[in-house]
Amino acid sequence: MPIVRYGEALNVLVAVKGHPFDRTAFGAIFDEMEGVAAAIVDQPAAARLMTPQGMAGFDALVLYDMPGIDFRAAGGPRFVAPDEGFKAGFLALLDAGVPVVALHHAIAGWPAWPEYGEILGGRFLYRPDTVRGTPRPDSGYRHDVAYAAEPASIGHPILSGLPIRIPFTDELYLFEVFEDTVQPLLRARHAFVRDGFYSAAQAVAGRMYSNEGWEHAPGSDLIGWTRKARNSPLVYLQPGDGPTTYADPNYRRLVANAIRWAVTNRARS
């Protein structure tokens, strides 16, 4: 895989599908991103490229997908485990140091493979599950929340050129964040408590915007982080729910900075 220095043109593979999104509006992020050429590939085809060989010619992998969940299954979502071939290829990709940037709902991908959540640094749960040996409730969500994202790491290159308080109106999650394994980047000025969120399990059961009977302890306000996933520099950014955020110049700069940072850190490793 070629090593690209900061400032040169980058080729990125963007994996999508598994969660509804406005394809045209999302694609415009990359169409208008200077110095970046993106190939947007739907799952499951994208999964076949997630190997060191499949990523040849690409400088980074961007995840905006949600594989491993069948929302059409009777009785609620059915979790589908990845096959051993995908696992081996994806772990080899990380061992090879391929830079990864994961966005928004990607944190919910492959729920039947807990190691995937450990790789990304957290898990969004569509139903109660056991996380790190402890029973946990399903996660919470809330659309169109007006909040400010603030730096958890002052002076980090990913935040270069951005205001100290970045205003967003976007979806927030009350979910599992593995703060012990990540380097904090962004925090949201918002109360991450049960009363401010809706139950994901109730939503997929047809009761949108409900938290009746649902209990969840206060959660982390961390909405962006970096970590080393095996040998790969990885960035997770929770913002990115829809067209309003896609078109936000601050969000576009944040994503572009994240890609550049990840590639640069791969080059230095």
Buried (B, 14 or more C-beta within 10 A) or exposed (E): BEEBEBEEEBBBBBBBBBBEBEEEBBBBBBEEBEEBEBBBBEBBEBBEBBBBEBBEEBBBBBBBBBBBBEEEEEEEBEBBEBEEEBBEBBBBBBEBBBBBBBBBBBBBBBBEBBEBBBBBBBBBBBBEBEBEEEEBBBBBBBEEBEBBBBBBBEEBBBBEEBEEEBEBBBBBBBBBBBEEBBBBBBBBEBBBEBEBBBBBBBBBBEBEEBBEEBEBEEBBBBBBBBBBBBEBBBBBBBBBBBEEBBEBEBBBBBBBBBBBBBBBBBBEE
